[in-house]
Amino acid sequence: MNQIRAIQALNQKEIENGITPEGSWHVDYRDTAYIYFGGLPYELSEGDVITVFSQFGEPVWLKLARDKETGKSKGFGWLKYEDQRSTDLAVDNLGGATIGNRLVRVDHARYKFRDDEDQDEGKVDWATVSKLEGDGDKTDEESEEEEERPMLPEERELALLIQNHDDDDPMKGFLIEEKKKEIQEALARRGDRSDKRRKHKHRHRSHRSRRHDSDEEMKDADRDDDKSSSRRR
């Protein structure tokens, strides 16, 4: 709570004194794109956390602290943005915000990996976000296609919109929602094409299966003929 108030006081002082971004206290953290967050509701998943913080930029790495025995979230962790400037927005806008009746703390951080920690483990992208947000019912084939697909143009446009569009523009929220709809439509179109490819593959497998069954039937018929010939002899 004290740290939240301290950050809010710093921001208010800068506003009152007309401090430019170049003179802001955030400048001390220009060398890191990591933030620390705490106080989140325990029921939030990694997908939920990414959704919350993606309002201010594109997350590329996330570590949500979890209990080693139960696997339950501890409500805190670290996140890295693709663009370092996104950290300033997240700290200023989410620090002190209330989510699920809990006061959220957000601050700049310099995360250091442990020697035994896999740096690739927490990497995230839009495909990962979709997977974390409830696409767990996909088949192995669908998951493989999802992992292989590149980022859609609409997804790149959304990331740039969140990152670069003027936050004071009252239309920004509307534009973001519209772009998200475009992404869903693009994914739906892509899904239709994937279904057609899967059906095409299934037909090929069915043809091979029928040919295999026919070959087996012919072999059985030949064996029966051989047996009949042997009995006649």
C-alpha positions as CSV (number, residue, x, y, z in Angstrom):
1,M,0.0,0.0,0.0
2,N,2.8,2.4,0.9
3,Q,4.6,1.8,-2.4
4,I,1.4,2.3,-4.4
5,R,0.8,5.6,-2.7
6,A,4.4,6.6,-3.3
7,I,4.1,6.0,-7.0
8,Q,0.8,7.8,-7.2
9,A,2.4,10.8,-5.3
10,L,5.3,10.8,-7.8
11,N,3.0,10.8,-10.7
12,Q,0.8,13.6,-9.3
13,K,3.9,15.7,-8.5
14,E,5.1,15.3,-12.1
15,I,1.7,16.4,-13.5
16,E,1.6,19.4,-11.2
17,N,5.1,20.5,-12.1
18,G,4.7,19.8,-15.8
19,I,7.6,17.3,-15.9
20,T,8.2,15.9,-19.4
21,P,8.6,12.2,-20.1
22,E,12.4,12.8,-20.4
23,G,12.5,14.0,-16.9
24,S,10.1,11.5,-15.4
25,W,11.2,9.0,-12.6
26,H,10.3,6.3,-15.2
27,V,13.6,7.1,-17.0
28,D,15.5,5.3,-14.3
29,Y,14.0,2.1,-15.7
30,R,14.6,2.6,-19.4
31,D,17.0,-0.4,-19.3
32,T,14.3,-3.0,-18.4
33,A,11.0,-4.0,-20.0
34,Y,9.9,-6.0,-17.0
35,I,7.3,-5.2,-14.4
36,Y,6.3,-6.7,-11.1
37,F,2.7,-7.1,-10.2
38,G,1.0,-8.1,-7.0
39,G,-2.3,-8.3,-5.2
40,L,-4.2,-10.0,-8.1
41,P,-7.1,-12.3,-7.3
42,Y,-5.9,-15.8,-6.8
43,E,-8.4,-17.2,-9.4
44,L,-6.8,-15.3,-12.3
45,S,-5.0,-17.5,-14.8
46,E,-2.0,-16.7,-16.9
47,G,-4.4,-15.9,-19.8
48,D,-6.4,-13.5,-17.5
49,V,-3.2,-11.7,-16.5
50,I,-2.0,-11.3,-20.1
51,T,-5.5,-10.0,-21.0
52,V,-5.3,-7.4,-18.3
53,F,-1.8,-6.2,-19.1
54,S,-2.2,-6.3,-22.9
55,Q,-4.2,-3.1,-22.6
56,F,-0.9,-1.2,-22.5
57,G,1.3,-3.2,-24.9
58,E,2.2,-6.7,-26.1
59,P,3.4,-9.1,-23.3
60,V,6.2,-11.4,-24.5
61,W,7.0,-13.2,-21.2
62,L,5.1,-14.0,-18.0
63,K,5.7,-15.7,-14.7
64,L,2.8,-16.0,-12.4
65,A,4.0,-17.3,-9.0
66,R,2.3,-20.6,-8.0
67,D,2.4,-22.8,-5.0
68,K,4.7,-25.8,-5.8
69,E,2.4,-28.3,-4.1
70,T,-1.1,-27.1,-4.9
71,G,-0.3,-25.2,-8.1
72,K,-2.6,-22.4,-7.0
73,S,-1.7,-18.8,-7.9
74,K,-0.1,-16.6,-5.3
75,G,-1.4,-13.4,-6.9
76,F,1.9,-12.0,-7.9
77,G,4.5,-12.3,-10.6
78,W,6.5,-10.7,-13.3
79,L,5.7,-9.7,-16.9
80,K,7.9,-8.4,-19.8
81,Y,6.6,-6.2,-22.6
82,E,7.9,-6.2,-26.2
83,D,8.2,-2.4,-26.0
84,Q,9.8,-1.0,-22.8
85,R,7.5,2.1,-23.0
86,S,4.6,-0.1,-22.2
87,T,5.9,-0.6,-18.7
88,D,5.3,3.1,-17.9
89,L,1.7,2.9,-19.0
90,A,1.1,-0.3,-17.0
91,V,2.7,1.1,-13.8
92,D,0.8,4.4,-14.1
93,N,-2.6,3.0,-15.0
94,L,-2.8,-0.4,-13.2
95,G,-0.9,0.5,-10.0
96,G,-3.5,1.1,-7.4
97,A,-6.4,-0.2,-9.5
98,T,-8.9,-2.6,-8.0
99,I,-9.5,-6.0,-9.6
100,G,-11.9,-8.4,-7.9
101,N,-12.0,-6.2,-4.8
102,R,-8.2,-6.4,-4.4
103,L,-5.8,-3.5,-4.7
104,V,-3.3,-4.2,-7.4
105,R,0.4,-3.2,-7.2
106,V,2.4,-2.7,-10.3
107,D,6.0,-1.4,-10.5
108,H,9.1,-1.5,-12.7
109,A,11.4,-4.5,-12.1
110,R,14.7,-6.0,-13.2
111,Y,14.0,-9.7,-13.3
112,K,16.9,-12.0,-12.9
113,F,16.6,-15.6,-14.0
114,R,17.9,-18.4,-11.8
115,D,20.6,-20.7,-13.1
116,D,18.1,-23.6,-13.2
117,E,15.3,-21.5,-14.8
118,D,14.3,-22.0,-18.4
119,Q,14.0,-18.6,-20.0
120,D,11.8,-19.9,-22.8
121,E,9.2,-21.3,-20.4
122,G,7.3,-18.1,-19.8
123,K,7.3,-16.8,-23.4
124,V,3.9,-15.8,-24.7
125,D,2.4,-14.7,-28.0
126,W,-1.2,-14.3,-29.3
127,A,-1.4,-18.1,-30.0
128,T,-0.5,-18.8,-26.4
129,V,-3.0,-16.3,-25.2
130,S,-5.8,-18.0,-27.1
131,K,-4.7,-21.4,-25.7
132,L,-4.6,-20.1,-22.1
133,E,-8.0,-18.4,-22.4
134,G,-9.9,-21.7,-22.9
135,D,-9.1,-23.4,-26.1
136,G,-8.1,-26.6,-24.2
137,D,-10.6,-28.8,-26.1
138,K,-8.6,-28.7,-29.3
139,T,-7.4,-31.9,-30.8
140,D,-3.7,-32.5,-31.2
141,E,-4.0,-31.8,-34.9
142,E,-5.6,-28.4,-34.2
143,S,-3.1,-27.5,-31.5
144,E,-0.2,-28.3,-33.9
145,E,-1.7,-26.0,-36.6
146,E,-2.2,-23.3,-33.9
147,E,1.5,-23.6,-32.9
148,E,2.7,-23.4,-36.5
149,R,0.6,-20.4,-37.6
150,P,2.2,-17.0,-37.8
151,M,0.7,-13.9,-36.2
152,L,-2.2,-12.6,-38.2
153,P,-1.9,-9.1,-39.7
154,E,-4.9,-8.1,-37.6
155,E,-3.1,-9.2,-34.5
156,R,-0.1,-7.1,-35.4
157,E,-2.4,-4.2,-36.0
158,L,-4.0,-4.6,-32.6
159,A,-0.6,-4.7,-30.9
160,L,0.4,-1.4,-32.6
161,L,-3.0,0.2,-31.9
162,I,-2.7,-0.6,-28.2
163,Q,0.9,0.5,-28.1
164,N,0.9,3.6,-30.3
165,H,-2.6,5.1,-30.4
166,D,-3.2,8.2,-28.3
167,D,-4.5,7.2,-24.8
168,D,-6.5,10.4,-24.6
169,D,-8.5,9.5,-27.7
170,P,-11.9,8.5,-26.5
171,M,-12.3,6.3,-29.5
172,K,-9.3,4.1,-28.6
173,G,-11.3,1.6,-26.6
174,F,-13.8,1.3,-29.4
175,L,-11.1,0.8,-32.0
176,I,-9.5,-1.9,-29.9
177,E,-12.8,-3.8,-29.6
178,E,-13.4,-3.5,-33.3
179,K,-9.9,-4.9,-34.1
180,K,-10.5,-7.8,-31.7
181,K,-13.6,-8.6,-33.7
182,E,-11.6,-8.6,-36.9
183,I,-9.2,-11.0,-35.3
184,Q,-12.0,-13.4,-34.3
185,E,-13.4,-13.2,-37.9
186,A,-10.0,-13.9,-39.4
187,L,-9.4,-16.8,-37.0
188,A,-12.9,-18.2,-38.0
189,R,-12.0,-17.9,-41.7
190,R,-8.8,-19.7,-41.0
191,G,-10.6,-22.3,-39.0
192,D,-12.9,-23.0,-41.9
193,R,-9.9,-23.6,-44.2
194,S,-8.4,-25.8,-41.6
195,D,-11.6,-27.9,-41.4
196,K,-11.5,-28.3,-45.1
197,R,-7.9,-29.5,-45.0
198,R,-8.7,-31.9,-42.2
199,K,-11.7,-33.3,-44.1
200,H,-9.5,-33.7,-47.2
201,K,-6.9,-35.6,-45.2
202,H,-9.7,-37.7,-43.7
203,R,-11.0,-38.6,-47.1
204,H,-7.5,-39.7,-48.2
205,R,-7.2,-41.8,-45.1
206,S,-10.7,-43.3,-45.7
207,H,-9.7,-44.2,-49.3
208,R,-6.5,-45.8,-48.1
209,S,-8.5,-47.7,-45.5
210,R,-11.0,-48.9,-48.1
211,R,-8.2,-50.0,-50.4
212,H,-6.6,-51.8,-47.5
213,D,-9.8,-53.6,-46.7
214,S,-10.3,-54.6,-50.3
215,D,-6.8,-56.0,-50.5
216,E,-7.4,-58.0,-47.3
217,E,-10.7,-59.4,-48.8
218,M,-8.9,-60.4,-52.0
219,K,-6.2,-62.2,-50.0
220,D,-8.8,-64.0,-47.9
221,A,-10.6,-65.1,-51.1
222,D,-7.3,-66.4,-52.6
223,R,-6.6,-68.3,-49.4
224,D,-10.1,-69.9,-49.6
225,D,-9.6,-70.9,-53.2
226,D,-6.3,-72.5,-52.3
227,K,-7.9,-74.5,-49.5
228,S,-10.7,-75.6,-51.9
229,S,-8.2,-76.7,-54.5
230,S,-6.2,-78.7,-51.9
231,R,-9.3,-80.5,-50.7
232,R,-10.3,-81.5,-54.3
233,R,-6.8,-82.9,-54.8
